[in-house]
Amino acid sequence: MEKGKRMKPFILGIIVLLALLGVQTTSAQTVWLDQLDLSAATQGYGTPRSNKTVDGRPLTIAGKTFERGFGSHSESLLTIILDGKATLFTALVGIDDEVKGQQPAAEFIINGDGKQLWRSGVMRLGDEAKPCSVKLDGVKKLELVVTDGGNGNYYDHVDWVDAKFETTGVTTLKTYNPVSSEIYILTPKPAASPKITGAKVFGVRPGSPFQFMATATGDRPMTFSAVNLPKGLKMDPKTGIITGKLAKAGAYNLVLKAKNAKGSAERKFRIVCGDRIALTPPMGWNSWNCFAQEVSTDKVKRAANAMVSSGLINHGWTYINIDDFWENNRDSKDQSLRGKFRDEAGNIVPNSRFTDMKGLADYVHGLGLKIGLYSSPGPWTCGGCAGSYGYEKQDAESYAKWGFDYLKYDWCSYGNVLEGLPENDPSKVSSLSYKGGNVLETAVKPFKGMGDLLRQQPRDIVFSVCQYGMSDV
């Protein structure tokens, strides 16, 4: 009996020890990165993807495909709240093979509580996936960062694959987006009485179609008028839109007026008719960050309507600019983007989403806005659509004929044709090359050429140069 009593504490101790060991064993968990809410990530293009690339394809680095991971695009940031409950993070990182033929470069960085814990060094397309293993004891907030590698973020499709956390006591982790999802407006609400806004000076060339909208905040209906409006111009009193043509160069000083039931306002306005346009920075909207390759006529019209209905137009916002993918594309499997690039005369052919470019321009102009579009001096745009190389004159004439007011001209593939088209075959040219961009004379040449052609057109077209800051421009 005494022996049995002595055994009880020993047996109980063994049971307690085993129980403790059991708790410790079951509390050690593996939490995969792809199981977390990746929508909290911010990135330079596209949508964060679980177990897919940023374009929705299988994760593939240097020829090897991975089932699990996080597909993103630089510049990117994913913040994960650990609260000291993770002990280790492991992953393989690299550039995804889906951008084959391009020249991406990116660097992967891991920060914990504001301190850098690991960095990959600059990685390029074709590099084997690089392993990382980072101890996380005590770390409360972890940041998975990808930078652009120093050459811009074009085609920086990046993957964190086989990425997982070792945790204690938790089976999931929270992600955090530092950008508030709550919609808020800091600008004070405009007064009910009129206040004239927008540019105080406007540039136009002699003989070019004139369009300027006198804008004002305040309750509607509102009427507009102009004192000393020069010959050749007229104003619609209901909309404030001034149209017409000026035959003679010179400076014209006007007074714009706006009136509603709550009061009236007036402001001096100056028209400069000469060789210079865009005397103030263009204000408007560009389709790329909103729609990217999904842009269409309907979406452009909706954006224009939103510019009006939101009231932005009353603050001087003017341009509705179509970025890449209004042209036909060489690589896409989307049939709406496939078609002949040019007609027999060399004129560019928009894709099937844009069947009436002049009609679209007229629609936007009818709202009091202006419209722009996009091309490249190379044979291909950055997205693999038809560029202007060899057809600059036809393109400039098409833009003017359609009634466009703005051109964004993007370097893209031009670096591949500095010495001419290889074997006279555009298919041998990739969509992006920085070659020659850091030699000022070379960098200037394609932009000067298109700029000269735009000046020859019978309408004013604002020329926006996009060359990534090369040659210290």
Secondary structure, DSSP 8 states (H G I E B T S, - for coil): -HHHHHHHHHHHHHHHHHHHHHHHHHHEEEEEGGGS-GGG-B-SSS--EESS-TTSS-EEETTEEESSEEEEESSEEEEEE-TT-EEEEEEEEEE-GGGTTS--EEEEEEEETTEEEEEEEEEETT---EEEEEE-TT--EEEEEEE-TTS--TT-EEEEEEEEEEEES-S--EEE-SS--S----S----SS-EE-S-SEEEE-TTS-EEEE--EESSSS-EEEEET--TTEEE-TTT-EEEE---S-EEEEEEEEEEETTEEEEEEEEEEESS----S---EEESHHHHGGG--HHHHHHHHHHHHHTSGGGGT--EEE--S-SB-BSS---GGG-S-SB-TTS-B-B-TT-S-HHHHHHHHHHTT-EEEEEE-SSSB-TTSBB--TT-HHHHHHHHHHHT--EEEEE-GGGGGGTT--GGG-GGGS-S---TTTTSHHHHHHHHHHHHHHHHTSSS--EEEEE-TTGGG-
